[in-house]
Amino acid sequence: MWTDLFTIITIIIFTICLNTTPGGHKYSTRVVRTKYGPLRGLVLQHPPVEVFLGVPYATPPLGSLRYMPPVTPSMWRSPRLADTFSPVCPQKAPHVANRTEALLELPRGRVAFLERLLPLLVNQSEDCLYLNIYVPRPGK
């Protein structure tokens, strides 16, 4: 009896782990068709939204495309997982590692804002022409 119960619980836990991402979000069961190819995003419970992260809207501006107008991205056929934030465009932020020195030059609120923002700017690249799309879940 205990073996059967243990087996059932193990199967349930394994199924839950397969259907969620490491952050605890579920992959959407819906595949959205776009002009460039199908996308599968994530489903967030609070608030109830479907999220498509890192959706390309242009070809990476590298090499001969650098400093040129955006070029339409290549199409894809199989569903693309839109589950990861892409790099942010390169930018220089004020130095706030030394809070005392930063407060001599910037208002306290600005320093606090930059301290919260800087961890999000760690992953920078010229290949940064991507969208993060948040869509209300139907019927929610």
Residue pairs with C-beta under 8 A, 6 or more apart in sequence:
19 26
19 27
20 26
20 27
21 27
21 42
21 83
25 42
25 43
25 44
25 51
26 42
26 43
27 40
27 41
27 42
27 43
27 81
27 83
28 40
28 41
28 42
28 43
28 50
30 40
30 50
31 38
31 39
31 40
31 79
32 38
32 39
32 40
32 41
32 52
34 55
36 56
36 72
36 73
36 74
36 75
36 76
37 75
37 76
37 77
37 78
37 79
37 80
38 76
38 77
38 78
38 79
38 80
39 52
39 55
39 79
39 80
39 82
40 79
40 80
40 81
40 82
40 83
41 50
41 51
41 52
41 53
41 82
41 83
41 133
41 135
42 50
42 51
42 52
42 53
42 82
42 83
43 49
43 50
43 51
43 137
44 50
44 51
48 136
48 137
48 140
49 134
49 135
49 136
49 137
50 134
50 135
50 136
50 137
51 82
51 132
51 133
51 134
51 135
52 82
52 131
52 132
52 133
52 135
53 82
53 83
53 84
53 85
53 86
53 132
53 133
54 82
54 83
54 84
54 85
54 86
54 130
54 132
55 82
55 130
55 131
55 132
55 133
56 73
56 129
56 130
56 131
57 70
57 73
57 129
57 130
57 131
58 70
58 71
58 72
58 73
58 129
59 65
59 70
59 71
59 72
59 73
59 74
59 129
60 126
60 127
60 129
61 67
61 68
61 70
61 126
61 127
61 129
62 126
62 127
65 71
66 126
70 129
82 133
85 123
85 132
86 127
86 128
86 130
87 123
87 124
87 125
87 127
87 128
88 120
88 121
88 123
88 124
88 125
88 128
89 124
89 125
89 126
89 128
90 124
90 125
90 126
90 128
91 121
91 124
93 114
93 117
93 118
93 121
94 102
94 105
94 106
94 114
95 101
95 102
96 102
96 106
96 111
96 114
96 115
96 118
99 111
99 115
102 111
102 114
103 111
106 114
